[in-house]
Amino acid sequence: MGSLDTNPMAFSALPNDKAAFEPLNPEDVRAYLHKAVDFISDYYTNVESMPVLPNVKPGYLQDELSASPTSEAMLVTLVAARDAALRRSGSVGVADLPRLTVYAADQTHSTFFKACRLAGFDPANIRSIPTGSETDYGLDPTKLLEIMQADTDAGLVPTYVCATVGTTSSNAVDPVGAVADVAALFNVWVHVDAAYAGSACICPEFRHHLDGVERVDSISMSPHKWLLTCLDCTCLYVRDAHRLSDSLETNPEYLKNDATDSGEVTDLKDMQVGVGRRFRGLKLWMVMRTYGTAKLQEHIRSDVAMAKMFEDFVRADDRFEVVVPRNFALVCFRIKATGAMTEEDADEANRVLMENLNKTGKAYLAHTVVGDRFVLRFAVGSSLQEERHVRSAWDLIKKTTSSIMD
């Protein structure tokens, strides 16, 4: 038997004109890490001088992998709720899945509707309940009861209700306790999507928004939205973990282990769609250890105070109106229709204002539609944001508004 050749190129399965794979050598690794640290530090130091939007064209990432996953917390609870509904009703089997119905307000995040489809619910049985200014665009429990009762009378099976604390569009808050009371009449799963505003509830003064949460089945919040944690990190709490794991359990031989068999640990493979997962908890743990409760509360309160300051600026200018009462650190406002200006004219003026502002690279406003009106959204949430930035943004908004209306 011959010995191994010490020349790694002596044998190669690659054609002669192809270069063999060579891992980075230690000095390359060191150089790249130094460059990465310098980049991060320079970016952090000079972030104010940079445009708030990237100067790229749509499609520039066409050759990159760009699949966008749905909200997993929403999906896994929907799957569990679906299976629970099938188990609790002897008259409902897998063949009768089209009879299962789900409910949410029309302000609920779009991933709710995507997750419903992925979980197998018939799109015809996904109820998007209209909201209005009379409830500050929160879910009306009376409407919810009427719709759920009508579905039951029609032979459908109410299965899942999603309430939201801090909707993406307008920061509306659904009445968690009242929604839970209605849902209990039909024995359905209640999930609370507190992805954004759940972080605020680390402050005692905001916890009333979760009144009644002890009667729901699950709640999720995303520290990557407002708790200084890098994307992505979502926390999902469930009342009865077995209702979730029974729906998502998988137990092939190669995943069996003593820790799981002992029952002393929670095997996360049975509480999510995928089997593997990143160590997201480490990011949140580091944030909590670095700042502590008091500093994190200060972060939330400071953002809310700056948003209130901006809201006061808007209310003091008779050209504008606040469309939805501010709950947290998002202000929904618009140029209002006055004099000969119609609502359609006001919509167009707001659209032009947003486009002109964003072109400056000094501020960025997003929009939504609330009550059929085009509405601008000013959000406070960056860890580097200060009052002077809010004042500067408002001055720019006033100046730009004057340029398009005079």
C-alpha positions as CSV (number, residue, x, y, z in Angstrom):
1,M,0.0,0.0,0.0
2,G,1.4,3.4,-0.9
3,S,1.6,6.4,1.3
4,L,-0.6,9.5,1.0
5,D,0.9,12.2,-1.2
6,T,1.8,15.3,0.8
7,N,0.9,17.5,-2.2
8,P,-2.8,18.2,-1.9
9,M,-3.0,18.9,-5.7
10,A,-1.5,15.6,-6.6
11,F,-5.0,14.1,-6.9
12,S,-8.0,16.2,-7.9
13,A,-11.4,15.4,-9.1
14,L,-11.6,18.9,-10.7
15,P,-10.8,19.5,-14.4
16,N,-7.4,21.0,-14.9
17,D,-8.8,24.4,-15.7
18,K,-10.8,24.7,-12.5
19,A,-9.3,26.0,-9.3
20,A,-9.6,23.9,-6.2
21,F,-11.5,25.2,-3.2
22,E,-9.2,26.9,-0.7
23,P,-10.5,28.1,2.7
24,L,-9.4,31.5,4.0
25,N,-6.1,31.5,5.8
26,P,-5.9,32.9,9.3
27,E,-4.4,36.2,8.2
28,D,-7.3,36.7,5.7
29,V,-9.7,36.0,8.5
30,R,-8.0,38.6,10.8
31,A,-8.0,41.2,8.0
32,Y,-11.7,40.7,7.2
33,L,-12.7,40.9,10.9
34,H,-10.7,44.2,11.3
35,K,-12.4,45.6,8.3
36,A,-15.8,44.5,9.6
37,V,-15.2,46.2,13.0
38,D,-14.0,49.4,11.3
39,F,-17.1,49.4,9.1
40,I,-19.5,48.9,12.0
41,S,-17.7,51.6,14.0
42,D,-17.6,54.1,11.2
43,Y,-21.2,53.5,10.4
44,Y,-22.2,54.0,14.0
45,T,-20.2,57.2,14.2
46,N,-21.4,58.7,10.9
47,V,-24.9,57.4,10.7
48,E,-26.4,60.9,10.8
49,S,-24.6,61.9,7.6
50,M,-25.9,59.0,5.6
51,P,-29.2,58.9,3.6
52,V,-32.0,57.0,5.3
53,L,-32.7,55.0,2.2
54,P,-30.3,53.0,0.1
55,N,-29.4,54.3,-3.4
56,V,-30.3,51.1,-5.2
57,K,-32.9,50.1,-7.8
58,P,-35.5,47.4,-7.4
59,G,-34.3,44.1,-8.7
60,Y,-30.6,44.6,-7.9
61,L,-30.8,41.5,-5.7
62,Q,-32.5,39.4,-8.3
63,D,-29.7,36.8,-8.2
64,E,-29.8,36.5,-4.5
65,L,-32.0,34.2,-2.4
66,S,-34.9,36.4,-1.3
67,A,-37.6,34.2,0.0
68,S,-39.5,35.9,2.9
69,P,-40.8,33.6,5.6
70,T,-44.1,34.3,7.3
71,S,-44.5,35.1,11.0
72,E,-43.7,31.7,12.5
73,A,-45.3,32.6,15.9
74,M,-48.6,33.2,14.1
75,L,-48.3,30.1,12.0
76,V,-47.5,27.7,14.7
77,T,-50.4,28.8,16.9
78,L,-52.7,28.6,13.9
79,V,-51.6,25.0,13.3
80,A,-52.2,24.2,16.9
81,A,-55.6,25.9,17.0
82,R,-56.6,24.0,13.8
83,D,-55.7,20.7,15.3
84,A,-57.4,21.5,18.6
85,A,-60.6,22.3,16.8
86,L,-60.5,19.0,14.9
87,R,-59.9,17.1,18.1
88,R,-62.6,18.8,20.2
89,S,-65.4,18.2,17.7
90,G,-66.2,14.7,16.8
91,S,-68.3,15.9,13.8
92,V,-65.3,17.6,12.2
93,G,-62.6,15.6,10.5
94,V,-59.7,16.4,8.2
95,A,-62.1,16.3,5.2
96,D,-64.1,19.0,6.8
97,L,-61.2,21.6,7.1
98,P,-63.2,24.1,5.0
99,R,-65.6,24.5,7.9
100,L,-63.0,26.0,10.2
101,T,-63.1,29.8,10.5
102,V,-60.6,32.4,11.9
103,Y,-61.0,36.0,12.9
104,A,-59.1,39.2,13.1
105,A,-59.5,43.0,12.7
106,D,-58.8,44.6,9.3
107,Q,-55.8,46.3,10.9
108,T,-54.1,43.0,11.7
109,H,-50.7,42.4,10.2
110,S,-50.7,40.9,6.7
111,T,-48.8,37.8,7.9
112,F,-52.0,36.7,9.7
113,F,-53.7,36.1,6.4
114,K,-50.7,34.4,4.9
115,A,-50.3,32.2,7.9
116,C,-54.0,31.2,7.7
117,R,-53.5,30.0,4.2
118,L,-50.3,28.1,5.0
119,A,-52.1,26.4,7.9
120,G,-54.8,25.1,5.5
121,F,-57.7,27.4,6.3
122,D,-60.1,28.1,3.4
123,P,-59.6,31.8,2.4
124,A,-63.4,32.1,2.3
125,N,-63.5,31.5,6.0
126,I,-60.9,34.1,7.0
127,R,-62.8,36.9,8.6
128,S,-61.3,40.4,8.4
129,I,-63.6,42.4,10.6
130,P,-63.9,46.1,9.7
131,T,-62.8,48.7,12.2
132,G,-63.5,52.4,12.5
133,S,-62.7,55.6,14.3
134,E,-65.4,54.8,17.0
135,T,-63.1,52.2,18.4
136,D,-59.8,54.0,17.4
137,Y,-59.5,51.2,14.8
138,G,-59.4,48.5,17.4
139,L,-61.4,45.3,17.1
140,D,-65.0,45.7,18.2
141,P,-66.0,42.8,20.5
142,T,-69.7,43.2,19.6
143,K,-69.0,42.8,15.9
144,L,-66.7,39.8,16.7
145,L,-69.5,38.1,18.6
146,E,-72.1,38.8,15.9
147,I,-69.9,37.3,13.2
148,M,-68.8,34.3,15.2
149,Q,-72.4,33.5,16.1
150,A,-73.5,33.8,12.5
151,D,-70.8,31.4,11.4
152,T,-71.8,28.9,14.1
153,D,-75.4,29.1,13.1
154,A,-74.3,28.4,9.5
155,G,-72.6,25.2,10.6
156,L,-69.1,26.6,10.6
157,V,-66.6,26.0,13.4
158,P,-65.0,29.1,14.9
159,T,-61.3,28.1,15.6
160,Y,-59.0,31.0,16.1
161,V,-59.1,34.7,17.0
162,C,-56.1,37.0,16.7
163,A,-56.1,40.2,18.7
164,T,-53.4,42.8,18.2
165,V,-51.7,45.2,20.7
166,G,-50.1,47.9,18.5
167,T,-51.1,47.2,14.9
168,T,-48.5,47.9,12.3
169,S,-50.6,50.3,10.3
170,S,-51.9,52.6,13.0
171,N,-50.8,51.2,16.4
172,A,-54.4,50.4,17.2
173,V,-55.0,48.2,20.3
174,D,-57.6,45.5,20.4
175,P,-59.4,45.0,23.8
176,V,-57.7,41.8,24.8
177,G,-59.9,40.9,27.8
178,A,-63.2,41.6,25.9
179,V,-62.0,39.6,22.9
180,A,-61.0,36.7,25.2
181,D,-64.5,36.8,26.7
182,V,-66.2,36.5,23.3
183,A,-63.8,33.7,22.2
184,A,-64.5,31.7,25.4
185,L,-68.1,31.4,24.4
186,F,-67.0,29.4,21.3
187,N,-64.0,27.6,22.9
188,V,-61.6,28.9,20.4
189,W,-57.8,29.6,20.5
190,V,-57.0,33.3,21.3
191,H,-53.6,34.6,20.2
192,V,-52.3,38.1,20.9
193,D,-49.9,39.7,18.4
194,A,-47.9,42.2,20.5
195,A,-44.9,42.1,18.2
196,Y,-44.3,45.8,18.4
197,A,-46.0,47.2,21.5
198,G,-45.4,44.2,23.7
199,S,-42.0,45.6,24.4
200,A,-43.6,48.7,25.9
201,C,-45.3,46.6,28.6
202,I,-42.0,46.3,30.4
203,C,-43.1,49.7,31.7
204,P,-45.9,49.5,34.3
205,E,-47.8,52.4,32.7
206,F,-48.4,50.5,29.5
207,R,-49.4,47.2,30.9
208,H,-53.1,48.1,30.9
209,H,-53.1,47.4,27.2
210,L,-52.7,43.7,28.0
211,D,-55.5,43.6,30.6
212,G,-57.1,40.1,30.2
213,V,-54.0,38.5,28.8
214,E,-54.2,35.8,31.5
215,R,-57.3,34.4,29.6
216,V,-55.6,34.0,26.2
217,D,-53.9,30.9,24.8
218,S,-50.8,32.5,23.3
219,I,-49.0,35.8,22.9
220,S,-46.0,36.8,20.8
221,M,-43.7,39.9,20.9
222,S,-40.7,40.7,18.8
223,P,-37.7,42.3,20.7
224,H,-36.2,43.1,17.3
225,K,-38.9,45.7,16.8
226,W,-38.5,47.9,19.9
227,L,-36.2,46.2,22.4
228,L,-32.7,46.9,20.9
229,T,-32.3,43.3,19.6
230,C,-31.1,42.6,16.1
231,L,-33.5,41.0,13.5
232,D,-34.9,38.4,14.0
233,C,-36.0,37.6,17.5
234,T,-39.6,36.8,18.4
235,C,-40.8,35.5,21.8
236,L,-43.9,33.2,21.8
237,Y,-45.6,32.3,25.1
238,V,-48.3,29.6,25.2
239,R,-50.6,28.7,28.1
240,D,-50.5,25.0,27.4
241,A,-47.3,23.9,25.6
242,H,-48.7,20.4,24.9
243,R,-51.4,21.8,22.7
244,L,-48.6,23.2,20.5
245,S,-46.2,20.4,20.7
246,D,-48.9,17.7,20.0
247,S,-49.5,19.4,16.6
248,L,-45.9,19.9,15.6
249,E,-44.2,16.9,17.2
250,T,-41.7,14.9,15.2
251,N,-39.6,12.1,16.7
252,P,-37.3,10.4,14.2
253,E,-34.6,8.1,15.6
254,Y,-31.8,10.5,14.8
255,L,-33.3,13.2,16.9
256,K,-33.9,11.1,20.0
257,N,-31.9,12.1,23.1
258,D,-31.8,11.5,26.8
259,A,-32.6,15.1,27.7
260,T,-35.9,15.1,25.7
261,D,-36.8,11.6,26.9
262,S,-36.4,12.7,30.5
263,G,-39.1,15.3,30.2
264,E,-36.9,17.8,32.0
265,V,-36.4,20.1,29.0
266,T,-38.6,21.7,26.4
267,D,-37.6,20.4,23.0
268,L,-38.0,23.4,20.7
269,K,-38.2,21.2,17.6
270,D,-41.8,20.4,18.7
271,M,-42.8,24.0,19.1
272,Q,-42.1,25.4,15.7
273,V,-42.5,24.5,12.0
274,G,-38.8,23.8,11.4
275,V,-36.6,21.4,13.3
276,G,-33.4,23.4,13.6
277,R,-33.2,27.0,14.9
278,R,-30.7,29.8,15.4
279,F,-29.7,30.8,18.9
280,R,-32.0,33.9,18.9
281,G,-32.3,33.9,22.6
282,L,-28.6,34.8,23.0
283,K,-29.2,38.2,21.4
284,L,-32.0,39.0,23.7
285,W,-30.1,37.7,26.7
286,M,-27.1,40.0,25.9
287,V,-29.4,43.0,25.5
288,M,-31.0,42.3,28.9
289,R,-27.7,41.8,30.6
290,T,-26.1,44.9,29.0
291,Y,-28.9,47.3,29.8
292,G,-31.0,45.9,32.6
293,T,-34.7,46.6,33.2
294,A,-34.3,50.3,34.2
295,K,-32.3,51.3,31.1
296,L,-34.7,49.4,28.8
297,Q,-37.6,51.1,30.4
298,E,-35.9,54.4,29.8
299,H,-35.4,53.6,26.2
300,I,-39.1,52.9,25.7
301,R,-40.2,56.0,27.7
302,S,-37.8,58.3,25.8
303,D,-39.2,57.1,22.4
304,V,-42.8,57.6,23.6
305,A,-41.9,61.1,24.9
306,M,-40.4,62.1,21.6
307,A,-43.4,60.7,19.7
308,K,-45.7,62.8,21.9
309,M,-43.6,65.8,21.2
310,F,-44.0,65.2,17.5
311,E,-47.7,64.7,18.0
312,D,-47.9,68.1,19.8
313,F,-46.2,69.7,16.9
314,V,-48.7,68.3,14.5
315,R,-51.7,69.4,16.6
316,A,-50.3,72.9,16.8
317,D,-50.2,73.3,13.0
318,D,-53.7,73.9,11.6
319,R,-52.6,72.5,8.2
320,F,-52.4,69.0,9.7
321,E,-54.5,66.5,11.7
322,V,-53.7,63.5,13.9
323,V,-55.7,60.7,12.3
324,V,-55.4,58.0,15.0
325,P,-54.8,58.7,18.7
326,R,-51.2,57.9,19.5
327,N,-50.8,54.9,21.9
328,F,-47.0,54.4,21.8
329,A,-44.3,55.8,19.5
330,L,-46.1,56.0,16.2
331,V,-47.9,59.2,15.0
332,C,-50.4,58.8,12.2
333,F,-51.0,62.3,10.7
334,R,-51.8,64.0,7.4
335,I,-52.4,67.3,5.7
336,K,-56.1,67.8,6.2
337,A,-58.7,68.8,3.7
338,T,-59.5,72.5,4.3
339,G,-61.3,75.1,2.3
340,A,-61.8,74.1,-1.3
341,M,-59.5,71.1,-0.9
342,T,-61.3,67.7,-1.2
343,E,-60.3,64.6,0.6
344,E,-58.9,63.3,-2.7
345,D,-56.9,66.5,-3.0
346,A,-55.6,66.0,0.5
347,D,-54.6,62.4,-0.3
348,E,-52.6,63.6,-3.3
349,A,-51.0,66.4,-1.3
350,N,-49.9,63.9,1.4
351,R,-48.5,61.5,-1.2
352,V,-46.5,64.3,-2.8
353,L,-45.3,65.4,0.7
354,M,-44.1,61.9,1.5
355,E,-42.3,61.5,-1.9
356,N,-40.6,64.9,-1.6
357,L,-39.5,64.3,2.0
358,N,-38.1,60.9,1.2
359,K,-36.2,62.2,-1.8
360,T,-34.2,64.5,0.5
361,G,-32.5,61.6,2.2
362,K,-32.8,63.4,5.5
363,A,-36.0,61.8,6.7
364,Y,-38.2,58.9,5.8
365,L,-41.9,58.6,6.2
366,A,-44.0,55.5,5.4
367,H,-47.7,55.6,4.7
368,T,-50.9,53.7,5.3
369,V,-54.6,54.0,4.5
370,V,-56.9,54.5,7.5
371,G,-60.6,55.1,7.0
372,D,-60.0,55.4,3.2
373,R,-57.6,58.2,3.8
374,F,-53.9,58.3,2.8
375,V,-52.1,58.8,6.1
376,L,-48.4,59.5,6.9
377,R,-46.6,57.6,9.7
378,F,-43.8,59.0,11.8
379,A,-42.2,56.4,14.0
380,V,-39.7,56.9,16.8
381,G,-37.6,53.9,17.7
382,S,-33.9,54.1,16.7
383,S,-31.5,53.8,19.6
384,L,-29.6,56.8,18.4
385,Q,-32.7,59.1,17.9
386,E,-32.8,62.3,20.0
387,E,-35.2,65.2,20.4
388,R,-33.1,67.3,18.0
389,H,-33.7,64.7,15.2
390,V,-37.5,64.9,15.8
391,R,-37.4,68.7,15.7
392,S,-35.3,68.7,12.6
393,A,-37.7,66.2,10.9
394,W,-40.7,68.4,11.8
395,D,-39.0,71.5,10.5
396,L,-38.3,69.7,7.2
397,I,-41.9,68.5,7.1
398,K,-43.2,72.1,7.6
399,K,-40.8,73.5,5.0
400,T,-41.7,70.8,2.4
401,T,-45.4,71.3,3.1
402,S,-45.2,75.0,2.4
403,S,-43.3,74.4,-0.8
404,I,-46.1,72.2,-2.2
405,M,-49.1,74.2,-0.9
406,D,-48.1,77.8,-1.5
